[in-house]
Amino acid sequence: MLFNGGLVPSYIMWTGFGVVNTIWAYVLPFMLTNAFSIILIRSFFSSTIPGELYESAKMDGAGYFRIFWRMAMPLGKPILVTIGLFSCLNYWNDWQNGLYFITDPSMLSIQAVLNKMNQNIQAVLSYTSMSSSSMVQLPQVSIRMAIAFVAILPILIMYPFLQKYFASGIMSGAVKG
């Protein structure tokens, strides 16, 4: 879980597939391939949904596909929404994919643009501290907080729509017997 294959093999692979400077450069390189998500989903399904439920569906004549779509997927909505939210947050906060796979400035994500703005502010501040002329002081904390607010705004908008799935997951985990 701590170490992956590395940046160089993935960069060579994804540039070979031609995802550089495309929208797929943001989606494909690290798509749902972390062990944390797999362990979280597996432990949810093994600890929350009893095996007797699957067994009774088999006795009623349901096949694996029907059990999956009619029983496991509706009962697994809370964990799937949670993993989806984690993945969305991961992609939203990721500026490294833009750094590695995007060279066109018009294709940069908002996080990559905000990171460049932060670097530019740091460069201006270091230049003004080195120069002898007294220039206007930049409000560095205010600019960083404005950048953080812009970055968190879509998540704040999305969360209330997903909250009902989290509440249903808590309720389904609390009712035993």
C-alpha positions as CSV (number, residue, x, y, z in Angstrom):
1,M,0.0,0.0,0.0
2,L,2.9,2.4,0.6
3,F,4.8,2.0,-2.6
4,N,3.6,1.7,-6.2
5,G,5.4,1.0,-9.4
6,G,6.8,4.5,-9.6
7,L,6.4,7.5,-11.7
8,V,8.7,6.6,-14.6
9,P,7.0,3.4,-15.7
10,S,3.6,5.0,-15.4
11,Y,4.7,8.0,-17.3
12,I,6.2,5.9,-20.1
13,M,3.0,3.8,-20.3
14,W,0.6,6.7,-20.4
15,T,2.6,8.7,-22.9
16,G,2.7,5.6,-25.1
17,F,-1.1,5.4,-24.9
18,G,-1.2,9.0,-26.0
19,V,-3.0,10.6,-23.0
20,V,-0.7,13.6,-22.8
21,N,-2.6,16.8,-23.2
22,T,-6.0,15.1,-23.2
23,I,-8.7,15.0,-20.6
24,W,-7.8,11.3,-20.0
25,A,-4.6,12.4,-18.4
26,Y,-6.6,13.5,-15.4
27,V,-8.7,10.3,-15.2
28,L,-6.7,7.3,-16.3
29,P,-3.2,7.3,-14.7
30,F,-4.3,6.6,-11.1
31,M,-7.9,5.5,-11.5
32,L,-9.2,3.6,-8.5
33,T,-6.1,1.5,-8.2
34,N,-5.2,2.0,-4.6
35,A,-5.2,-0.8,-2.1
36,F,-7.0,1.2,0.5
37,S,-10.2,1.4,-1.5
38,I,-10.1,-2.4,-2.2
39,I,-9.6,-3.2,1.4
40,L,-12.4,-0.8,2.5
41,I,-14.9,-2.3,0.1
42,R,-14.0,-5.9,0.9
43,S,-14.3,-5.3,4.6
44,F,-17.6,-3.5,4.2
45,F,-19.2,-6.3,2.2
46,S,-17.8,-9.1,4.4
47,S,-18.7,-7.5,7.8
48,T,-22.0,-5.7,7.0
49,I,-23.9,-8.1,4.7
50,P,-24.5,-11.5,6.3
51,G,-23.7,-14.6,4.2
52,E,-27.1,-16.0,5.0
53,L,-28.6,-13.3,2.8
54,Y,-26.7,-14.6,-0.2
55,E,-27.5,-18.2,0.7
56,S,-31.2,-17.5,0.9
57,A,-31.1,-15.8,-2.5
58,K,-29.3,-18.9,-4.0
59,M,-32.1,-21.1,-2.5
60,D,-34.7,-18.9,-4.2
61,G,-33.0,-19.5,-7.5
62,A,-31.1,-16.3,-8.0
63,G,-27.8,-16.5,-9.9
64,Y,-24.6,-14.7,-9.1
65,F,-25.4,-11.8,-11.5
66,R,-28.8,-11.3,-10.0
67,I,-27.5,-11.5,-6.4
68,F,-24.9,-8.9,-7.3
69,W,-27.3,-6.4,-8.9
70,R,-30.4,-7.0,-6.8
71,M,-28.8,-7.5,-3.3
72,A,-25.2,-6.5,-3.1
73,M,-25.3,-3.3,-5.0
74,P,-28.2,-1.7,-3.2
75,L,-26.8,-2.8,0.2
76,G,-23.4,-1.5,-0.8
77,K,-24.4,2.0,-1.8
78,P,-22.9,3.6,1.3
79,I,-19.4,2.2,0.7
80,L,-19.6,2.8,-3.1
81,V,-20.6,6.5,-2.5
82,T,-17.8,6.8,0.1
83,I,-15.2,5.4,-2.2
84,G,-16.6,7.6,-5.0
85,L,-16.3,10.7,-2.8
86,F,-12.7,9.7,-1.8
87,S,-11.8,9.3,-5.5
88,C,-13.4,12.6,-6.5
89,L,-11.6,14.3,-3.6
90,N,-8.3,12.7,-4.7
91,Y,-8.8,13.8,-8.3
92,W,-10.0,17.2,-7.4
93,N,-7.0,17.9,-5.1
94,D,-4.5,16.3,-7.5
95,W,-2.2,18.8,-9.3
96,Q,0.6,16.3,-10.0
97,N,-1.2,14.7,-13.0
98,G,-1.4,18.1,-14.6
99,L,2.3,18.6,-13.8
100,Y,3.3,15.2,-15.3
101,F,0.9,14.8,-18.2
102,I,-0.3,18.3,-19.3
103,T,1.9,20.8,-21.1
104,D,-0.8,22.9,-22.6
105,P,-1.7,25.8,-20.2
106,S,-5.3,25.8,-21.3
107,M,-5.7,22.2,-20.1
108,L,-4.5,22.7,-16.6
109,S,-6.9,21.8,-13.8
110,I,-7.9,24.4,-11.1
111,Q,-5.6,22.8,-8.6
112,A,-2.6,23.1,-11.0
113,V,-3.5,26.7,-11.7
114,L,-3.8,27.4,-8.0
115,N,-0.5,25.7,-7.3
116,K,1.2,27.9,-10.0
117,M,-0.4,31.0,-8.5
118,N,1.0,30.0,-5.1
119,Q,4.4,29.5,-6.6
120,N,4.2,32.9,-8.3
121,I,3.3,34.6,-5.1
122,Q,6.3,32.9,-3.4
123,A,8.6,34.1,-6.2
124,V,7.2,37.7,-6.0
125,L,7.6,37.7,-2.2
126,S,11.2,36.4,-2.4
127,Y,12.0,39.0,-5.0
128,T,10.6,41.8,-3.0
129,S,12.5,40.7,0.1
130,M,15.7,40.7,-1.9
131,S,15.3,44.0,-3.6
132,S,16.1,47.2,-1.7
133,S,13.1,49.2,-3.0
134,S,10.1,49.3,-0.7
135,M,7.2,47.7,-2.7
136,V,3.7,47.2,-1.5
137,Q,3.4,44.2,0.8
138,L,1.3,41.4,-0.6
139,P,-1.3,39.9,1.7
140,Q,0.0,36.4,1.5
141,V,-2.3,34.7,4.0
142,S,-5.4,36.3,2.5
143,I,-4.4,35.1,-1.0
144,R,-3.8,31.5,0.3
145,M,-7.1,31.4,2.1
146,A,-8.9,32.6,-1.0
147,I,-7.2,29.9,-3.0
148,A,-8.2,27.3,-0.4
149,F,-11.8,28.5,-0.5
150,V,-12.0,28.2,-4.3
151,A,-10.5,24.7,-4.0
152,I,-13.0,23.5,-1.4
153,L,-16.2,25.1,-2.9
154,P,-17.2,22.3,-5.2
155,I,-16.8,19.7,-2.4
156,L,-19.0,21.8,-0.2
157,I,-21.6,21.9,-2.9
158,M,-21.4,18.1,-3.6
159,Y,-21.5,16.8,0.0
160,P,-25.2,17.6,0.9
161,F,-26.4,15.5,-2.1
162,L,-24.3,12.5,-0.9
163,Q,-25.1,12.8,2.8
164,K,-28.2,10.6,2.7
165,Y,-26.0,7.6,1.6
166,F,-23.7,8.1,4.5
167,A,-26.7,8.2,6.9
168,S,-28.2,5.1,5.4
169,G,-24.8,3.3,5.8
170,I,-24.6,4.3,9.5
171,M,-28.2,3.0,10.0
172,S,-27.6,-0.2,8.2
173,G,-24.5,-0.9,10.2
174,A,-26.3,-0.1,13.5
175,V,-29.2,-2.4,13.1
176,K,-28.2,-5.9,14.0
177,G,-30.3,-9.0,14.8
